[in-house]
Amino acid sequence: MNRLAEVAAVAALSASTLACSAGMNSHESRPRPSEWSVTVPPAEAKIPTTSTTRVGESYLKLLQSNATLNVIYVPTTETTSPEDATLFEKEIAKADQLIQQEPLFMLQTASHVQEATHGRYNPAAITVSITPTLDTGKDCLDSKDIPQSKMIRKHAEPQTDKNALNVIIVKQLGCDDVMVGGYSNEGLIPILTSRAFKDLGRTSMHELGHSAGLLHANLATCPEPNLPLAKDCKSAEADDPNSIMGYSDDKGSEDFSLPEMHRLGLLDVTEVIKNPDSGEYTLSDIEADRGEAKVLLLDDTYFSWERDLQAPRDAKCTEVTDESSPYPPDMILTTSKKRADGTYRTLRCTAVNKRFATSSLQVRRDLGVKGMGLIMRPDRAPDDGEPELSNGEVINDTVVYESATVKVTYLGQNENNQARVRVENLKKSR
């Protein structure tokens, strides 16, 4: 029996009681075209900790030890508002698949959980338990209502397993946005809405990422020619298209980025090159052997060689004044951008600068309270003002990072599908 089938089989046999935010200031989710979404609530009272112990450390240890994923289902007396009833009934129909441990549903959930960590977290089992019916005090889940969140977690305590990764899924939709899949803070058990049934595995892993201390995966643009302090970078929250900690619906957003894998403790020491001397280095993708380097870490900046849907081409975008006009024959996407006055403009984008590539050298910086930011350099944009739609980090001999102390150049891809990079420590070389 393969690993996925084994996990699903254990999950189907392990139901326990069938009788019966990121630690930042408030972050609200925006309506997204993705199949799942999240809202991170205001900071709640954290689990007691010492100065030497991170609040989310227990979650890191459970991930690294392949702990059981324990799903706790909370039925409610108040289910949803009348205007949301249609969507609610559509989503809640999937709850029966969880309650009955439907094999295909459990197998898909186990598969998505493993894929999120590139196979590094393989839960020993997926267990399901059901609490008694709860009156949450509202007909929806309010991420800002801290007393409601505390009440839900307290209600689920008897079904909580201290040796497992616990997630709570409640039979209600979100108050502010019915598309919200859940919310969590570092060190706290995630609370999922009924919307999470649409993709339970990935939504659970996104929220558990918050529980373990990850913030949202952002897009960042920083001035040229050097990349300065993080405070000078503009950050678009949760817009990293290559991370499950973003809101994007791209294929690349189904798993953690390699810097996030490092922060979760799911990369070996041999897979990270930290503050090296000047020289040339190779970076492999996550599919390579564990002994091969995958991440270059220079202080607060990460470099990794990862799958990238934008790698084969850039996007040239033009504003649409008449939305009834015919679509360009080679259009790859349509998107909206917010103007300074709060209104939106519609853009239609076509492929330019086509090339044979499936991965890129991705540069991410720790932006402090803003979270991790995928750096998109303005000078690489084919369309001024739309830097996030281009990818210059697949072009040979490109300086992808330069500061007062260090310069990193992408030299190209070798015959083993590895990225070749050159590190120059400027202070040491002078």
C-alpha positions as CSV (number, residue, x, y, z in Angstrom):
1,M,0.0,0.0,0.0
2,N,1.5,3.4,-0.9
3,R,1.9,6.2,1.6
4,L,-1.2,8.2,0.5
5,A,-3.4,5.2,0.5
6,E,-2.1,4.2,3.9
7,V,-2.8,7.6,5.4
8,A,-6.3,7.6,3.9
9,A,-7.0,4.1,5.2
10,V,-5.8,5.1,8.7
11,A,-7.9,8.3,8.5
12,A,-11.0,6.2,7.6
13,L,-10.5,4.0,10.6
14,S,-9.4,6.6,13.1
15,A,-12.5,8.7,13.7
16,S,-12.6,9.5,17.4
17,T,-15.9,10.7,18.7
18,L,-18.5,10.4,16.0
19,A,-21.2,10.3,18.7
20,C,-21.7,13.2,19.9
21,S,-3.2,35.9,13.1
22,A,-0.4,35.7,11.9
23,G,0.9,37.5,14.9
24,M,0.5,40.9,13.2
25,N,-2.1,43.6,13.6
26,S,-5.4,43.0,11.9
27,H,-5.2,41.6,8.3
28,E,-8.4,41.3,6.3
29,S,-8.6,39.1,3.3
30,R,-9.8,40.7,0.0
31,P,-12.2,38.9,-2.3
32,R,-10.1,36.6,-4.5
33,P,-10.7,34.3,-7.4
34,S,-8.9,31.5,-5.6
35,E,-10.7,28.4,-4.4
36,W,-9.8,29.2,-0.8
37,S,-9.0,32.3,1.2
38,V,-8.1,33.4,4.7
39,T,-8.5,36.2,7.2
40,V,-6.0,36.7,10.0
41,P,-7.6,38.2,13.1
42,P,-6.3,40.7,15.6
43,A,-3.7,39.3,18.0
44,E,-5.3,37.2,20.7
45,A,-3.7,36.2,24.0
46,K,-0.9,33.9,23.0
47,I,0.1,30.5,24.6
48,P,2.5,31.2,27.5
49,T,6.1,31.2,26.4
50,T,9.6,32.1,27.6
51,S,12.1,34.4,26.0
52,T,13.9,31.5,24.5
53,T,10.9,29.6,23.1
54,R,8.8,30.7,20.1
55,V,5.1,30.7,20.5
56,G,4.7,28.4,17.5
57,E,7.5,26.1,18.3
58,S,5.2,23.2,19.3
59,Y,3.7,23.4,15.8
60,L,7.2,23.2,14.2
61,K,8.0,20.1,16.2
62,L,4.7,18.4,15.3
63,L,5.3,19.1,11.6
64,Q,8.8,17.8,11.8
65,S,7.7,14.6,13.6
66,N,4.9,13.8,11.1
67,A,2.2,14.1,13.8
68,T,-1.4,13.2,13.2
69,L,-3.6,15.8,11.6
70,N,-6.7,16.0,13.9
71,V,-9.8,17.6,12.3
72,I,-12.5,18.7,14.8
73,Y,-15.9,19.4,13.3
74,V,-18.2,21.8,15.2
75,P,-21.9,21.8,14.3
76,T,-23.7,25.0,15.1
77,T,-27.3,26.1,16.0
78,E,-27.1,29.2,13.8
79,T,-25.7,28.3,10.4
80,T,-25.9,31.2,7.9
81,S,-27.7,34.3,6.9
82,P,-30.5,33.9,4.3
83,E,-28.6,35.8,1.6
84,D,-25.7,33.3,1.9
85,A,-27.8,30.2,2.1
86,T,-27.2,29.0,-1.5
87,L,-23.4,29.0,-1.2
88,F,-23.6,27.6,2.4
89,E,-25.7,24.6,1.3
90,K,-23.3,23.9,-1.5
91,E,-20.3,23.9,0.7
92,I,-21.9,22.1,3.7
93,A,-22.9,19.2,1.5
94,K,-19.2,18.4,1.5
95,A,-19.2,18.1,5.3
96,D,-20.8,14.7,5.0
97,Q,-17.8,13.4,3.1
98,L,-15.6,14.4,6.1
99,I,-18.1,13.0,8.7
100,Q,-18.5,9.7,6.9
101,Q,-14.7,9.5,6.2
102,E,-15.4,9.1,2.5
103,P,-12.3,7.5,1.1
104,L,-11.7,9.7,-1.9
105,F,-12.2,12.9,0.1
106,M,-9.8,11.7,2.8
107,L,-7.2,10.6,0.1
108,Q,-7.4,14.0,-1.6
109,T,-7.0,15.8,1.8
110,A,-4.0,13.6,2.7
111,S,-2.5,14.2,-0.8
112,H,-2.9,18.0,-0.6
113,V,-1.4,18.1,2.9
114,Q,1.7,16.2,1.8
115,E,2.0,18.3,-1.4
116,A,2.0,21.5,0.6
117,T,5.2,20.6,2.2
118,H,6.7,18.9,-0.9
119,G,6.3,15.5,0.9
120,R,8.2,16.5,4.0
121,Y,5.2,16.4,6.3
122,N,3.5,13.0,6.1
123,P,0.8,12.8,8.8
124,A,0.8,9.5,10.7
125,A,-3.0,9.6,10.3
126,I,-5.9,12.0,9.7
127,T,-8.4,11.7,12.5
128,V,-11.9,13.2,12.6
129,S,-14.0,14.0,15.7
130,I,-17.3,15.8,16.2
131,T,-18.2,18.1,19.1
132,P,-21.7,18.7,20.5
133,T,-23.6,21.5,18.8
134,L,-22.5,25.0,19.6
135,D,-24.2,28.3,19.7
136,T,-21.5,30.7,18.5
137,G,-23.7,33.8,19.2
138,K,-23.9,34.7,15.5
139,D,-24.9,33.2,12.2
140,C,-21.3,33.6,10.9
141,L,-17.7,33.3,12.0
142,D,-16.2,36.7,12.9
143,S,-12.4,36.8,12.9
144,K,-12.5,40.1,14.8
145,D,-14.7,38.6,17.6
146,I,-12.0,37.3,20.0
147,P,-14.6,36.1,22.6
148,Q,-16.2,34.0,19.9
149,S,-12.9,32.5,18.8
150,K,-12.0,31.7,22.4
151,M,-15.4,30.1,23.0
152,I,-15.0,27.9,19.9
153,R,-11.5,26.7,20.9
154,K,-12.7,26.1,24.5
155,H,-15.7,24.1,23.1
156,A,-13.3,21.9,21.0
157,E,-10.9,21.2,23.9
158,P,-12.2,17.7,24.7
159,Q,-11.5,16.6,21.1
160,T,-8.1,18.3,21.0
161,D,-5.1,16.0,20.9
162,K,-1.9,17.6,22.3
163,N,0.3,15.3,20.3
164,A,-1.4,16.1,17.0
165,L,-1.8,19.1,14.7
166,N,-5.4,20.2,15.4
167,V,-7.7,22.2,13.2
168,I,-11.3,23.2,14.0
169,I,-13.8,23.5,11.2
170,V,-17.1,25.1,12.1
171,K,-20.5,24.8,10.3
172,Q,-20.6,28.5,9.4
173,L,-19.3,30.9,6.8
174,G,-17.3,34.0,7.5
175,C,-19.0,37.2,8.5
176,D,-17.0,39.8,6.4
177,D,-16.4,37.6,3.4
178,V,-18.2,34.3,2.7
179,M,-15.1,33.2,0.6
180,V,-12.9,33.2,3.7
181,G,-11.6,29.7,4.5
182,G,-10.3,30.3,8.0
183,Y,-8.1,32.3,10.4
184,S,-5.3,31.7,12.9
185,N,-2.5,33.3,14.9
186,E,0.9,32.0,15.9
187,G,0.5,29.4,18.6
188,L,-3.3,29.0,18.3
189,I,-5.4,26.2,16.8
190,P,-6.8,27.3,13.4
191,I,-10.5,27.9,13.0
192,L,-11.8,27.0,9.5
193,T,-15.2,28.0,8.0
194,S,-17.4,25.7,6.0
195,R,-15.8,27.2,2.9
196,A,-12.7,25.1,3.8
197,F,-14.5,21.9,2.8
198,K,-13.8,22.9,-0.8
199,D,-10.1,22.3,-0.2
200,L,-9.6,21.1,3.3
201,G,-6.0,19.9,3.0
202,R,-4.5,23.2,1.5
203,T,-6.6,25.5,3.7
204,S,-5.5,23.6,6.8
205,M,-1.9,23.8,5.8
206,H,-2.1,27.6,5.1
207,E,-3.6,28.2,8.5
208,L,-1.2,25.8,10.3
209,G,1.6,27.9,8.6
210,H,0.2,30.9,10.6
211,S,0.0,28.7,13.8
212,A,3.7,27.8,13.3
213,G,4.7,31.5,12.9
214,L,4.5,32.2,9.2
215,L,3.0,35.5,7.9
216,H,1.4,36.0,4.5
217,A,3.6,35.6,1.4
218,N,3.8,39.0,-0.2
219,L,5.1,40.6,-3.4
220,A,7.6,43.4,-2.8
221,T,9.1,46.0,-5.1
222,C,12.3,47.7,-4.0
223,P,14.2,50.7,-5.5
224,E,17.1,50.3,-7.8
225,P,20.1,50.1,-8.3
226,N,20.5,48.6,-4.8
227,L,17.9,46.7,-2.7
228,P,17.9,48.8,0.5
229,L,16.4,48.3,3.9
230,A,13.1,46.5,4.1
231,K,11.3,49.7,5.1
232,D,12.0,51.1,1.6
233,C,10.2,48.2,-0.2
234,K,6.6,48.4,-1.1
235,S,4.7,45.3,-0.2
236,A,1.5,43.8,-1.8
237,E,0.1,41.6,0.9
238,A,-0.4,37.9,0.1
239,D,0.3,38.4,-3.6
240,D,3.3,35.9,-3.9
241,P,2.1,33.6,-6.7
242,N,4.5,30.8,-5.7
243,S,3.5,30.2,-2.1
244,I,0.5,28.6,-0.3
245,M,0.8,31.5,2.2
246,G,-0.4,33.9,-0.5
247,Y,-3.9,34.3,-2.0
248,S,-3.1,33.5,-5.6
249,D,-5.0,30.8,-7.4
250,D,-1.9,29.9,-9.5
251,K,-0.8,26.2,-9.6
252,G,2.4,27.3,-7.9
253,S,0.5,28.5,-4.8
254,E,-0.3,25.0,-3.6
255,D,2.8,24.5,-1.5
256,F,5.2,26.4,0.8
257,S,8.1,28.2,-0.8
258,L,11.6,26.9,0.1
259,P,12.3,29.8,2.4
260,E,9.1,29.0,4.3
261,M,10.1,25.3,4.3
262,H,13.4,26.5,6.0
263,R,11.5,28.5,8.6
264,L,9.3,25.5,9.3
265,G,12.3,23.3,9.9
266,L,11.5,21.1,7.0
267,L,14.9,21.5,5.2
268,D,18.1,19.8,6.3
269,V,21.2,21.8,7.3
270,T,22.9,20.6,4.1
271,E,20.1,22.1,2.0
272,V,20.9,25.7,3.1
273,I,24.0,27.8,2.3
274,K,24.2,30.5,4.8
275,N,26.3,33.7,4.4
276,P,29.0,32.0,2.2
277,D,32.3,33.4,1.0
278,S,32.6,34.8,-2.5
279,G,32.4,32.2,-5.2
280,E,30.0,30.2,-7.5
281,Y,27.3,28.0,-6.1
282,T,24.6,25.7,-7.4
283,L,21.0,25.5,-6.1
284,S,18.8,22.5,-6.8
285,D,15.0,22.3,-6.7
286,I,13.1,20.6,-3.9
287,E,12.9,17.3,-5.9
288,A,16.7,16.8,-5.6
289,D,18.4,14.7,-3.0
290,R,18.5,16.1,0.5
291,G,22.2,16.5,0.4
292,E,22.0,19.1,-2.3
293,A,21.8,22.8,-1.5
294,K,18.4,24.4,-2.3
295,V,18.5,27.7,-0.5
296,L,21.1,30.5,-0.3
297,L,20.6,32.7,2.8
298,L,22.3,36.1,3.0
299,D,21.3,37.7,6.3
300,D,17.5,38.5,5.8
301,T,17.4,37.6,2.1
302,Y,16.7,34.1,0.6
303,F,17.5,32.8,-2.9
304,S,15.9,29.6,-4.1
305,W,15.5,27.7,-7.4
306,E,11.8,26.9,-7.7
307,R,9.0,26.1,-10.1
308,D,7.5,29.3,-11.6
309,L,4.5,29.6,-13.9
310,Q,5.8,32.9,-15.1
311,A,9.2,31.6,-16.1
312,P,8.3,30.7,-19.7
313,R,7.2,34.2,-20.6
314,D,6.5,37.8,-19.3
315,A,3.2,39.5,-19.6
316,K,2.6,42.7,-21.6
317,C,-0.5,44.4,-20.2
318,T,-2.7,47.2,-21.7
319,E,-5.6,49.0,-20.2
320,V,-9.1,48.2,-21.6
321,T,-11.3,51.2,-22.1
322,D,-14.1,49.2,-23.8
323,E,-14.6,45.8,-22.1
324,S,-16.9,44.7,-24.9
325,S,-13.9,44.8,-27.3
326,P,-12.6,41.4,-28.7
327,Y,-10.0,39.6,-26.6
328,P,-6.5,39.5,-28.1
329,P,-5.9,36.0,-29.6
330,D,-2.8,35.4,-27.5
331,M,-4.2,36.7,-24.2
332,I,-3.0,34.9,-21.1
333,L,-4.8,36.7,-18.4
334,T,-7.1,39.6,-17.5
335,T,-6.6,41.5,-14.2
336,S,-7.6,44.6,-12.3
337,K,-5.4,47.2,-10.7
338,K,-6.5,49.8,-8.2
339,R,-5.9,53.5,-9.0
340,A,-4.8,56.1,-6.5
341,D,-8.4,57.4,-6.3
342,G,-9.7,54.0,-5.3
343,T,-11.3,53.1,-8.7
344,Y,-10.1,50.1,-10.7
345,R,-8.8,49.7,-14.2
346,T,-9.0,46.5,-16.3
347,L,-5.9,45.1,-17.9
348,R,-5.6,42.4,-20.6
349,C,-2.2,40.8,-20.8
350,T,-0.5,38.9,-23.6
351,A,2.7,36.8,-23.6
352,V,6.1,38.4,-24.5
353,N,9.7,37.5,-24.1
354,K,8.9,33.8,-24.4
355,R,11.7,31.3,-23.4
356,F,12.2,27.7,-22.5
357,A,12.1,27.7,-18.7
358,T,10.0,26.2,-15.9
359,S,11.9,27.5,-12.9
360,S,13.4,30.8,-11.7
361,L,15.8,32.1,-9.2
362,Q,13.4,33.6,-6.7
363,V,14.5,36.3,-4.2
364,R,12.6,36.8,-1.0
365,R,13.3,39.2,1.8
366,D,12.2,39.3,5.4
367,L,10.2,42.5,5.5
368,G,9.7,42.4,9.3
369,V,6.1,43.0,10.4
370,K,5.1,42.8,6.7
371,G,6.2,39.2,6.4
372,M,8.2,37.6,3.6
373,G,8.3,39.4,0.3
374,L,9.0,38.0,-3.1
375,I,11.2,40.7,-4.8
376,M,10.1,41.8,-8.2
377,R,12.5,44.3,-9.7
378,P,11.0,47.3,-11.5
379,D,13.8,47.3,-14.1
380,R,12.6,43.9,-15.3
381,A,9.1,44.9,-16.1
382,P,8.1,44.8,-19.8
383,D,5.2,47.2,-19.0
384,D,6.1,50.1,-16.7
385,G,4.0,50.0,-13.6
386,E,3.3,46.3,-13.8
387,P,6.5,44.7,-12.4
388,E,4.7,41.8,-10.9
389,L,3.9,40.4,-14.3
390,S,7.5,40.0,-15.4
391,N,10.3,37.7,-14.4
392,G,13.8,38.7,-15.1
393,E,15.4,36.1,-12.8
394,V,15.5,33.5,-15.6
395,I,17.8,35.6,-17.8
396,N,21.5,34.5,-17.7
397,D,24.1,36.9,-16.2
398,T,21.5,39.0,-14.4
399,V,22.4,40.7,-11.2
400,V,19.4,39.7,-9.0
401,Y,20.5,41.3,-5.8
402,E,23.0,44.0,-4.9
403,S,23.6,45.9,-1.6
404,A,26.5,47.8,-0.1
405,T,28.0,44.5,1.1
406,V,27.1,41.8,-1.3
407,K,26.1,41.1,-4.9
408,V,24.4,38.0,-6.3
409,T,24.4,37.2,-10.1
410,Y,22.3,34.5,-11.7
411,L,24.6,32.8,-14.2
412,G,22.1,30.4,-15.8
413,Q,20.9,26.9,-15.6
414,N,23.3,23.9,-15.9
415,E,22.7,20.5,-17.5
416,N,21.4,19.1,-14.2
417,N,18.6,21.7,-14.0
418,Q,20.4,23.5,-11.2
419,A,20.7,27.3,-10.9
420,R,24.3,28.7,-11.0
421,V,24.8,31.8,-8.9
422,R,27.9,33.9,-8.1
423,V,28.2,35.6,-4.7
424,E,30.5,38.6,-4.3
425,N,31.2,39.9,-0.9
426,L,32.0,43.5,-1.7
427,K,33.4,44.5,1.7
428,K,35.8,41.6,1.8
429,S,37.0,42.1,-1.8
430,R,37.9,45.7,-1.3
